[in-house]
Amino acid sequence: MHFGLTDEQEMIVGAVRRFVENEIYPHEPLVERTGEVPPEVAQAIKQKTIDLGFYACNFPEAVGGAGLSHLEFALVERELGRGSMALTHFFGRPQNILMACTGEQIERYLLPAVRGERMDALAMTEPGAGSDVRGMKCAARRDGGDWVLNGTKHFISGADHADFVIVFVATGEDQTDKGPKKRITTFLVDRGTPGFTIRDGYKSVSHRGYKNMVLEFDDCRLPDAQVLGEVDGGFAVMNEWLYATRITVATMAVGRARRCFDHALRYAAEREQFGQAIGKFQGVSFQLADMITEIDAADLLTLNAAWRLDQGLPANREIASAKLYASEMLARVTDATLQIHGGMGLMDDLPIERFWRDARVERIWDGTSEIQRHIISREMLRPLGA
């Protein structure tokens, strides 16, 4: 098995890392202080990404994307993980689910999203339905040939900048041996549609400036042309296009952990106590050894999952394992880095406390650690009839 990157892949890694260091890092203190990304900064990042040829790099060349493989896109996301999510959001990676667009939807949503002319957001989570997607209360009913949506979504990332939102809602219910089972349909909803409101969500300690929003639907009327995929086919669309979002969390966790580790390593070599660098004390040096081992392990798990997708191999368990391990690894690495820095680690003079805060959400969104463990165990037990 060959673990090295090709020359082209090395160029991708280098280009994105330089972009993050030059275009993202300088703006991070402002975003941390204000909780906002200035519009001119957002637009500049987007335009520079387009100029670099990386905007919508997760889309095939046939629709104007860069056509990167799953593995190459994982490398991009790993480097973006080093920077503030509020800023790297404008690097532009539209939801792959837009590849399900057909007919007029292609010109109205897919292609403008790939060109960076329109931004999207994905809305699934509700106040009473997180991991239990089928428990959603947001629903659409037929009325005069249209669909009328009612309900609320929350924790919707990127909706503050979105021109349209990809929304999953209940459109019916089937009776099964295990009780009622809701049918789900995916809709494309434009900002400004009557009955559709986007408002500020909750103030999170993780990823300042990367806001979560609340979406409210109050008799929001939509024609059939706004259905993405088939009516009642929301799970089919979800399973075909959204499975890889967990790899994004894993890869970004690896990138952030490497940046955090760099701080720990330098500080351990420079900080002196009792007449020598603290890195010479076993209590610190062994932590560094454990940290880099875990980072490398998470990196390999993640890249292996992406590689399997490229090979057309089953990857559900591998993706879940990568997301689970990388997100929990990041928590341990950020905590150890803070401990190595001592009291200064908690001060906002350094980015360590930010890394520590930001790490917490990774074990929750895109499927909690508990859900990932459920997926992993289910994939192993099902073939045995358990």
C-alpha positions in Angstrom: 0.0 0.0 0.0 1.4 3.4 -1.0 0.8 6.2 1.5 2.6 9.0 -0.3 0.9 11.9 -2.1 1.4 12.5 -5.8 3.2 15.7 -6.9 -0.2 17.2 -7.9 -1.7 16.4 -4.4 1.4 17.9 -2.7 0.7 21.1 -4.8 -2.9 21.1 -3.6 -1.8 20.8 0.0 0.8 23.5 -0.4 -1.5 26.0 -2.2 -4.3 25.6 0.3 -2.0 25.9 3.3 -0.5 29.1 2.0 -3.9 30.4 1.3 -5.0 29.7 4.9 -1.8 31.2 6.4 -1.9 34.4 4.2 -5.6 35.0 3.8 -7.3 33.5 6.9 -4.9 33.8 9.8 -4.5 37.6 9.6 -8.3 38.1 10.1 -8.8 35.6 12.9 -8.2 38.0 15.8 -10.8 40.4 14.5 -13.4 37.7 14.1 -12.7 36.3 17.6 -13.0 39.8 19.1 -16.2 40.9 17.2 -17.9 37.6 16.4 -18.4 38.9 12.8 -16.8 38.5 9.4 -16.7 41.9 7.7 -18.5 41.7 4.3 -15.5 43.0 2.5 -13.3 40.3 4.0 -15.8 37.6 3.1 -16.0 38.8 -0.5 -12.2 39.0 -0.8 -11.7 35.5 0.5 -14.4 34.2 -1.9 -12.9 36.1 -4.9 -9.3 34.9 -4.1 -10.6 31.3 -3.9 -12.3 31.7 -7.3 -9.1 33.2 -8.8 -7.1 30.3 -7.3 -9.4 27.8 -9.0 -10.5 26.1 -5.8 -14.1 27.4 -5.4 -16.5 24.5 -5.4 -13.5 22.2 -5.8 -15.7 19.3 -4.5 -17.8 19.4 -7.7 -17.1 17.7 -11.0 -15.5 19.5 -13.9 -18.7 18.9 -15.9 -20.5 21.5 -13.9 -17.6 23.9 -13.5 -15.9 22.5 -10.4 -12.3 21.5 -10.0 -13.2 17.8 -10.1 -11.1 16.7 -7.1 -11.4 13.2 -5.9 -12.7 12.4 -2.4 -9.1 12.0 -1.2 -7.9 15.3 -2.8 -10.9 17.1 -1.3 -10.1 15.6 2.1 -6.6 17.1 1.8 -8.1 20.5 1.0 -10.5 20.3 4.0 -7.6 19.2 6.2 -5.7 22.4 5.4 -8.8 24.5 5.8 -9.2 23.0 9.3 -6.2 25.0 10.4 -8.1 28.2 10.1 -11.2 29.9 11.5 -14.4 28.3 10.2 -16.1 31.6 10.0 -13.5 32.7 7.5 -12.8 29.4 5.6 -16.6 29.2 5.0 -16.0 31.6 2.1 -13.5 29.4 0.5 -16.7 27.9 -0.9 -17.7 24.3 -0.8 -21.4 24.1 -1.8 -23.4 21.1 -0.7 -22.8 18.1 -3.0 -26.5 17.4 -2.7 -27.0 20.1 -5.3 -25.9 17.5 -7.9 -29.4 16.1 -7.5 -30.8 19.2 -9.2 -32.7 18.6 -12.5 -34.2 20.7 -15.2 -34.4 24.5 -14.4 -32.9 23.8 -11.0 -29.5 23.3 -12.6 -29.4 26.9 -13.9 -31.1 28.4 -10.9 -29.3 26.7 -8.1 -26.5 24.3 -9.0 -24.4 26.3 -11.5 -24.7 29.6 -9.7 -23.6 27.9 -6.5 -20.6 26.4 -8.2 -19.6 29.7 -9.7 -19.9 31.4 -6.3 -22.8 33.6 -7.4 -25.2 32.1 -4.9 -24.5 30.5 -1.5 -26.4 27.6 0.0 -27.1 26.2 3.5 -28.4 22.9 4.6 -31.3 22.6 7.1 -32.1 19.4 8.9 -31.9 19.8 12.7 -34.9 21.0 14.7 -35.4 21.8 18.4 -36.9 18.4 19.0 -35.1 16.4 16.2 -31.4 16.2 16.0 -29.9 12.7 15.6 -33.5 11.4 15.3 -34.1 12.9 11.8 -37.5 11.1 11.4 -38.7 12.8 14.6 -38.8 16.2 12.7 -42.0 18.3 13.2 -41.3 20.7 10.3 -43.8 19.5 7.7 -45.2 20.3 4.3 -48.8 19.6 3.1 -50.4 19.7 -0.3 -52.6 22.7 -1.0 -53.9 23.6 -4.5 -51.1 22.0 -6.3 -48.4 23.6 -4.1 -46.6 22.7 -0.9 -47.2 24.6 2.3 -44.3 24.4 4.8 -44.7 25.0 8.5 -42.2 24.5 11.3 -38.8 25.5 12.7 -35.2 24.5 12.0 -32.3 25.5 14.2 -28.5 25.2 14.5 -28.3 26.0 10.7 -24.8 26.9 9.8 -24.2 29.3 7.0 -27.8 30.4 6.7 -26.8 34.0 7.6 -25.1 34.2 4.2 -27.2 31.8 2.2 -29.2 32.9 -0.9 -31.2 29.7 -0.6 -31.5 26.8 1.8 -31.8 23.1 1.2 -34.5 22.0 3.7 -35.6 18.5 4.8 -39.2 18.3 5.9 -41.8 15.6 6.6 -44.3 15.1 3.8 -46.3 12.1 5.1 -46.3 9.2 7.4 -46.4 5.4 7.0 -47.5 2.9 9.6 -44.9 0.2 10.3 -44.5 -2.7 12.8 -42.2 -0.4 14.7 -44.7 2.5 14.8 -45.2 5.6 12.5 -42.4 6.3 10.1 -42.3 9.8 8.5 -41.6 10.3 4.8 -39.1 13.1 4.1 -38.8 15.4 1.1 -36.1 17.9 0.3 -37.0 21.4 -0.8 -35.0 24.3 -2.2 -36.2 27.5 -0.5 -35.0 31.0 -1.6 -34.2 33.7 0.9 -37.1 36.2 0.8 -39.8 33.6 0.0 -43.0 34.7 1.7 -43.5 32.8 5.0 -39.8 32.0 5.3 -37.7 33.8 8.0 -34.0 33.5 8.8 -33.1 34.9 12.2 -30.1 34.8 14.6 -29.7 31.6 16.5 -27.8 30.9 19.8 -24.5 32.3 20.9 -22.0 29.4 20.8 -18.6 29.2 22.5 -17.3 27.2 19.5 -16.3 28.9 16.2 -17.1 32.5 16.9 -18.3 34.3 13.8 -19.5 31.0 12.3 -23.1 31.5 13.2 -26.0 29.1 13.6 -29.4 30.4 12.6 -33.0 29.7 13.2 -35.3 29.1 10.2 -39.0 29.6 10.5 -41.7 28.5 8.0 -45.1 30.0 8.4 -47.4 28.8 5.6 -44.5 29.1 3.2 -45.9 28.1 -0.2 -43.6 26.3 -2.7 -44.3 24.8 -6.1 -43.3 21.3 -7.2 -40.3 22.9 -9.0 -38.7 23.5 -5.6 -38.6 19.8 -4.7 -35.0 18.4 -4.9 -35.1 14.8 -5.9 -38.3 12.8 -5.6 -41.3 13.6 -3.4 -40.9 11.5 -0.2 -37.3 10.7 -1.4 -35.4 12.9 1.0 -33.6 10.0 2.6 -32.5 8.7 -0.8 -31.1 12.1 -1.7 -29.5 12.3 1.8 -27.9 8.9 1.6 -26.5 9.5 -1.9 -25.0 12.9 -1.3 -24.5 13.7 2.4 -22.6 10.6 3.6 -19.2 12.3 3.1 -19.9 15.4 5.3 -18.6 13.4 8.3 -15.2 13.1 6.5 -15.1 16.9 6.4 -15.4 17.1 10.1 -12.7 14.5 10.5 -10.3 16.1 8.1 -10.8 19.6 9.6 -10.2 18.1 13.1 -6.9 16.7 11.9 -5.8 20.0 10.4 -6.7 22.0 13.5 -5.0 19.4 15.7 -1.8 19.8 13.7 -1.8 23.5 14.0 -2.5 23.2 17.8 0.3 20.6 18.1 2.8 23.0 16.4 2.1 25.5 19.2 2.6 22.9 21.9 5.8 21.6 20.3 7.4 25.1 20.0 6.3 26.1 23.5 7.8 22.9 24.9 11.1 23.6 23.2 11.2 27.3 24.2 9.6 27.5 27.7 12.1 26.9 30.5 11.6 25.9 34.0 14.1 24.7 36.6 16.9 25.6 34.1 15.8 23.6 31.1 13.2 23.4 28.4 9.9 21.9 29.7 10.0 19.5 26.7 12.8 17.7 28.4 10.5 16.7 31.3 8.9 13.3 30.8 5.5 14.7 31.8 5.6 17.0 28.8 7.6 14.9 26.3 5.3 11.9 26.7 2.3 14.1 26.1 3.8 15.3 22.8 4.5 11.7 21.8 0.9 10.7 22.5 -0.5 13.7 20.6 1.4 13.2 17.4 0.6 9.5 17.4 -3.1 10.2 17.7 -3.0 12.9 15.1 -1.3 10.6 12.6 -3.7 7.8 13.4 -6.7 10.1 12.8 -5.1 11.4 9.6 -4.7 7.9 8.2 -8.2 6.8 9.2 -9.7 9.8 7.4 -7.7 9.5 4.2 -8.4 5.8 4.1 -12.2 6.5 4.3 -11.9 9.0 1.5 -9.7 6.6 -0.6 -12.4 3.9 -0.2 -15.0 6.2 -1.6 -12.8 6.9 -4.6 -12.4 3.1 -5.2 -16.2 2.6 -5.0 -15.8 0.5 -1.8 -18.2 0.4 1.1 -17.0 3.2 3.5 -19.9 3.9 5.9 -18.1 2.3 8.9 -14.7 3.8 8.0 -16.2 7.3 7.7 -17.9 6.9 11.1 -14.7 5.6 12.6 -12.8 8.6 11.2 -15.3 11.1 12.4 -15.5 9.6 15.8 -11.7 9.2 16.4 -10.6 12.5 14.8 -13.2 14.6 16.7 -12.3 13.0 20.1 -8.6 13.1 19.3 -8.9 16.9 18.7 -10.4 17.3 22.2 -7.5 15.5 23.8 -4.9 17.3 21.7 -6.3 20.8 22.4 -6.6 20.0 26.1 -3.1 18.7 26.3 -1.8 21.8 24.4 -3.5 24.0 26.9 -2.1 22.1 29.8 1.4 22.4 28.4 1.0 26.2 28.1 -0.2 26.4 31.7 -2.1 29.5 32.7 -1.2 31.3 29.4 -3.1 28.6 27.6 -6.4 30.1 28.9 -5.5 33.7 28.0 -6.8 35.1 24.7 -3.4 36.4 23.9 -2.8 33.0 22.4 -5.2 31.0 20.1 -5.0 28.0 22.4 -8.2 28.6 24.3 -9.9 29.2 21.0 -8.8 25.8 19.7 -9.9 24.3 23.0 -13.4 25.9 22.7 -13.8 25.1 19.1 -13.0 21.4 19.5 -16.0 20.8 21.7 -18.6 21.0 19.0 -16.9 18.5 16.7 -18.2 15.6 18.8 -21.7 16.8 18.3 -22.5 18.1 14.9 -22.8 15.9 11.7 -23.6 13.0 14.0 -22.6 12.8 17.7 -19.9 10.4 18.9 -22.7 8.2 20.2 -24.3 8.1 16.7 -21.0 7.2 15.1 -20.5 4.3 17.6 -24.0 3.1 16.7 -23.2 3.2 13.0 -19.9 1.4 13.5 -21.4 -1.4 15.7 -24.4 -1.8 13.4 -22.2 -2.2 10.3 -20.4 -5.1 12.1 -23.4 -6.8 13.7 -25.9 -6.7 10.8 -24.0 -9.2 8.6 -24.2 -11.6 11.5 -27.9 -11.2 11.9 -27.7 -9.3 15.1 
